Every structure is written in structure tokens, then in C-alpha cells.
Amino acid sequence: MTRPADPARPSAAAAQAVPRGLVLLAGAAGEIAEWAARSVVPLVVVPAGEWTGVAVAGGSRVGAPYDDAATVLAARPVPGRAAPALGFFEIEGRAVMTVHAHGRRRGPGWVVWEPDLGLLRPPGLQMAGPAEMVRVAGAPPQVRDELVDLLHETRARPVMMLQAVLATLGLPLAGVLAEPSAAGRMHGASRHEPRPREVGWFEDAVADGVRLRRELGALR
């Protein structure tokens, strides 16, 4: 089993300075490229063998509460032709992982881990289990036990836990989480900046949602 190697914890300010997020997708390359192009977060797409990595490459282009780039990418649905996919993010001092498997009808499954506490079960999120992560990653079934042991560790930084999970599952691009800028220097990498129309559509959709909730609230 690959264990986190660094128990040190950075300050909250340092942890939030650089958004860290990586999605590994095993679907159609064209669909993945189009998905990346429709983002409101700058992304770098990196071919990685059987996988295609999509890494956060800067801050979100929309305002609060959608101003954290890693959170925006983690919550974004993956189209069926781009799936299956696994996501790895550092969000508010936690290691957050997402599982986009064929057959899931209510969005991704989530794995949330926090230093000193271990695995959490945030209300409102559909949890994913180690066996599902192993299956989507294409790892041997016996890796499940190694992953369970790893996720019971509590002394590590979130980024080290994410890298250890990637290594345990035999997945590529773990170094991108430690050094997000490295993705843009990799062979075959392409950068996708948010297009103004995508940002505008996103902001309009958010405004419409807020307005609808207010109107529904007024009917109660």
C-alpha cells in the first residue's frame, strides 16, 4: 500500500493560494476536449495513456459562491461519453474524490477525507465506496483492501492523501496535484481558457436559480 509520506500541514492561507484539482477521464477524447472548453475554470488537458487528465489551471472566472475553482470542477457533471472518470481535489483543507461511473443516475459518488478525522459523510452527498473506485480505476480487486487501509490514515496533508490514493489505484498524473503548473508543460497538453459566453451563461443560470428559489419561498 502507498502511504502518505508527509504529515505536515500548511497554513489555511497557503492551502487556498493555489487551486488543486484533477479529473481523470477514460471516455472519448473529443467529448473530453469539448467538456473542458465549456468550463468557467481554466483547465489543462493532458493525454496520459488510457486516461485523459483535466487539471485546474487557475482561479474561477465567476463570483462567490462559485469562486473556488476546485469546488466548481468537482461539482461539474461529466457527460456519459467522457466517462468513466475519477476526480481528485483539495477543498477547504480536505481531500475530496469523485467517482463518475456508468449507471450512476444522481451525479457522482463522493469520498471526503479530513486530516485528524479521516473519512467524513457530509449530508446531501452520495457516497462512493472503495470497491467502486477500484473498479472505475481498472485496478485489481485486491487493491480495495489497500485503499481501505489508506483511507483510515489520519496524519497527512490532503494533497499527500490524494497522491497516495492515485498511486494505490495505479493512476497517472499524481504530480499535478503537488505542482499544478506542471500540467501545462507536459507532452501533448492543451490549455482551455473560459470563454466569455460560457461565463455569461453560467452567471445567468445562477441568477435564474436564485430568483426561482426566492419566488418559491414567497409562496410558502
C-alpha positions as CSV (number, residue, x, y, z in Angstrom):
1,M,0.0,0.0,0.0
2,T,1.2,3.5,-0.8
3,R,1.0,5.7,2.3
4,P,1.1,9.5,2.6
5,A,4.7,10.5,3.2
6,D,4.3,14.0,4.7
7,P,2.3,14.6,7.9
8,A,3.0,18.3,7.9
9,R,0.0,20.6,7.4
10,P,0.3,24.0,5.8
11,S,-1.5,27.2,6.9
12,A,-5.0,27.6,5.7
13,A,-3.9,30.6,3.6
14,A,-1.2,28.7,1.9
15,A,-3.6,25.8,1.2
16,Q,-6.0,28.1,-0.6
17,A,-3.5,30.0,-2.6
18,V,-3.3,27.5,-5.5
19,P,-6.4,25.6,-6.6
20,R,-5.6,21.9,-6.8
21,G,-7.9,19.6,-8.9
22,L,-7.5,16.8,-11.3
23,V,-10.1,14.7,-13.2
24,L,-9.1,11.5,-15.0
25,L,-11.4,10.6,-17.8
26,A,-11.4,7.4,-19.8
27,G,-14.1,8.3,-22.4
28,A,-13.9,9.7,-25.9
29,A,-11.1,12.3,-26.4
30,G,-13.3,14.6,-28.5
31,E,-16.0,14.7,-25.8
32,I,-13.4,15.4,-23.1
33,A,-12.0,18.3,-25.1
34,E,-15.4,19.8,-25.7
35,W,-16.2,19.4,-22.0
36,A,-13.1,21.2,-21.0
37,A,-13.8,24.0,-23.5
38,R,-17.2,24.7,-21.8
39,S,-15.7,25.3,-18.4
40,V,-15.8,28.5,-16.3
41,V,-12.5,27.4,-14.8
42,P,-9.2,27.5,-16.8
43,L,-8.1,23.9,-17.5
44,V,-5.2,22.0,-18.9
45,V,-6.0,18.8,-20.8
46,V,-3.2,16.2,-20.7
47,P,-3.1,12.8,-22.5
48,A,-2.0,10.1,-20.1
49,G,-2.1,6.7,-21.7
50,E,-5.6,5.2,-21.3
51,W,-6.7,8.2,-19.4
52,T,-7.0,11.9,-20.2
53,G,-6.2,14.3,-17.3
54,V,-8.1,17.6,-16.9
55,A,-6.3,19.8,-14.4
56,V,-7.3,23.1,-12.8
57,A,-5.0,25.8,-14.2
58,G,-6.1,29.0,-12.4
59,G,-8.9,30.7,-10.5
60,S,-12.6,30.5,-11.3
61,R,-14.0,33.2,-13.6
62,V,-17.3,33.6,-11.7
63,G,-18.1,35.1,-8.4
64,A,-19.0,33.7,-5.0
65,P,-20.1,31.2,-4.0
66,Y,-18.6,29.7,-7.2
67,D,-15.2,31.4,-6.9
68,D,-13.3,28.3,-5.8
69,A,-12.0,26.6,-9.0
70,A,-11.5,23.1,-7.4
71,T,-15.0,23.1,-6.0
72,V,-16.5,24.2,-9.3
73,L,-14.7,21.4,-11.2
74,A,-15.5,18.8,-8.5
75,A,-19.3,19.5,-8.7
76,R,-19.4,19.6,-12.5
77,P,-21.2,16.7,-14.2
78,V,-19.2,14.5,-16.6
79,P,-21.1,13.6,-19.9
80,G,-21.7,10.0,-20.5
81,R,-19.3,9.7,-23.5
82,A,-16.5,11.2,-21.4
83,A,-17.0,8.8,-18.5
84,P,-16.0,6.9,-16.5
85,A,-14.0,9.4,-14.5
86,L,-12.3,9.9,-11.2
87,G,-11.7,13.3,-9.6
88,F,-9.1,14.4,-7.0
89,F,-9.4,17.8,-5.3
90,E,-8.1,19.7,-2.3
91,I,-11.0,21.7,-1.0
92,E,-11.1,23.7,2.3
93,G,-8.3,21.6,3.8
94,R,-9.9,18.3,2.8
95,A,-9.1,15.6,0.2
96,V,-12.2,15.2,-1.9
97,M,-12.6,12.5,-4.5
98,T,-15.4,12.0,-7.0
99,V,-16.5,8.9,-8.9
100,H,-18.3,9.2,-12.2
101,A,-19.3,5.6,-13.1
102,H,-21.6,4.4,-15.8
103,G,-25.1,3.7,-14.3
104,R,-25.0,6.4,-11.7
105,R,-28.2,8.4,-12.2
106,R,-27.9,11.1,-9.5
107,G,-24.5,12.5,-10.2
108,P,-21.1,11.4,-8.9
109,G,-20.2,9.5,-5.8
110,W,-18.1,11.3,-3.3
111,V,-15.2,10.4,-0.9
112,V,-14.3,13.1,1.6
113,W,-11.3,12.8,3.9
114,E,-10.0,15.3,6.5
115,P,-6.7,15.3,8.4
116,D,-7.1,14.1,12.0
117,L,-10.6,12.9,11.4
118,G,-10.3,10.5,8.4
119,L,-13.4,9.8,6.2
120,L,-16.4,12.0,6.6
121,R,-20.0,11.6,5.5
122,P,-21.2,15.2,4.5
123,P,-25.0,15.3,4.4
124,G,-26.6,15.7,1.0
125,L,-23.7,13.9,-0.9
126,Q,-24.0,10.4,-2.4
127,M,-21.0,8.5,-1.1
128,A,-18.8,6.2,-3.2
129,G,-17.1,3.1,-1.8
130,P,-13.6,1.8,-2.2
131,A,-14.7,-1.1,-4.4
132,E,-16.4,1.3,-6.8
133,M,-13.2,3.4,-7.0
134,V,-11.1,0.3,-7.7
135,R,-13.5,-0.8,-10.4
136,V,-13.6,2.5,-12.2
137,A,-9.8,2.8,-12.0
138,G,-9.4,-0.6,-13.5
139,A,-7.2,-1.8,-10.6
140,P,-7.1,-5.4,-9.4
141,P,-9.9,-6.3,-6.9
142,Q,-7.4,-6.9,-4.1
143,V,-6.4,-3.2,-4.2
144,R,-9.6,-2.5,-2.4
145,D,-8.2,-3.6,0.9
146,E,-5.1,-1.5,0.4
147,L,-7.3,1.5,-0.3
148,V,-9.5,0.9,2.8
149,D,-6.4,0.9,4.9
150,L,-5.0,4.0,3.3
151,L,-8.3,6.0,3.8
152,H,-8.2,5.1,7.5
153,E,-4.9,7.1,7.9
154,T,-5.4,10.4,9.6
155,R,-2.0,12.0,9.6
156,A,-1.3,13.6,6.3
157,R,-1.8,16.7,4.2
158,P,-4.8,16.4,1.8
159,V,-2.6,16.6,-1.2
160,M,-0.4,13.8,0.0
161,M,-3.5,11.6,0.6
162,L,-4.8,12.3,-2.9
163,Q,-1.4,11.4,-4.4
164,A,-1.3,8.2,-2.3
165,V,-4.8,7.2,-3.5
166,L,-3.7,7.8,-7.1
167,A,-0.6,5.6,-6.6
168,T,-2.6,2.9,-4.9
169,L,-5.0,2.8,-7.8
170,G,-2.2,2.8,-10.3
171,L,-3.4,6.1,-11.9
172,P,-1.2,8.8,-13.6
173,L,-0.6,12.5,-13.0
174,A,-0.3,12.5,-9.2
175,G,2.5,15.1,-9.5
176,V,0.0,17.6,-11.0
177,L,-1.7,17.9,-7.6
178,A,1.6,18.9,-5.9
179,E,2.6,21.2,-8.7
180,P,-0.5,22.3,-10.7
181,S,1.6,24.4,-13.1
182,A,3.4,21.2,-14.3
183,A,0.4,20.1,-16.3
184,G,0.9,22.8,-18.9
185,R,4.4,21.6,-19.6
186,M,3.6,18.0,-20.2
187,H,3.7,16.5,-23.7
188,G,0.5,17.0,-25.6
189,A,-1.0,19.3,-23.1
190,S,-3.5,21.9,-24.2
191,R,-4.9,24.9,-22.2
192,H,-8.5,25.9,-22.3
193,E,-9.5,29.4,-21.0
194,P,-13.1,30.0,-20.1
195,R,-15.0,31.7,-23.0
196,P,-16.9,34.8,-22.1
197,R,-20.2,33.3,-23.4
198,E,-19.8,30.3,-21.1
199,V,-19.2,32.5,-18.1
200,G,-22.2,34.6,-19.1
201,W,-24.4,31.6,-19.4
202,F,-23.3,30.2,-16.1
203,E,-23.9,33.5,-14.3
204,D,-27.4,33.8,-15.9
205,A,-28.2,30.3,-14.8
206,V,-27.1,31.0,-11.3
207,A,-29.2,34.2,-11.2
208,D,-32.2,32.4,-12.5
209,G,-31.9,29.7,-9.9
210,V,-31.6,32.3,-7.1
211,R,-34.6,34.1,-8.4
212,L,-36.7,30.9,-8.7
213,R,-35.8,29.9,-5.1
214,R,-36.9,33.4,-3.9
215,E,-40.2,33.1,-5.8
216,L,-40.9,29.6,-4.5
217,G,-40.0,30.8,-1.0
218,A,-42.6,33.6,-1.3
219,L,-45.3,31.0,-2.0
220,R,-44.8,29.2,1.3
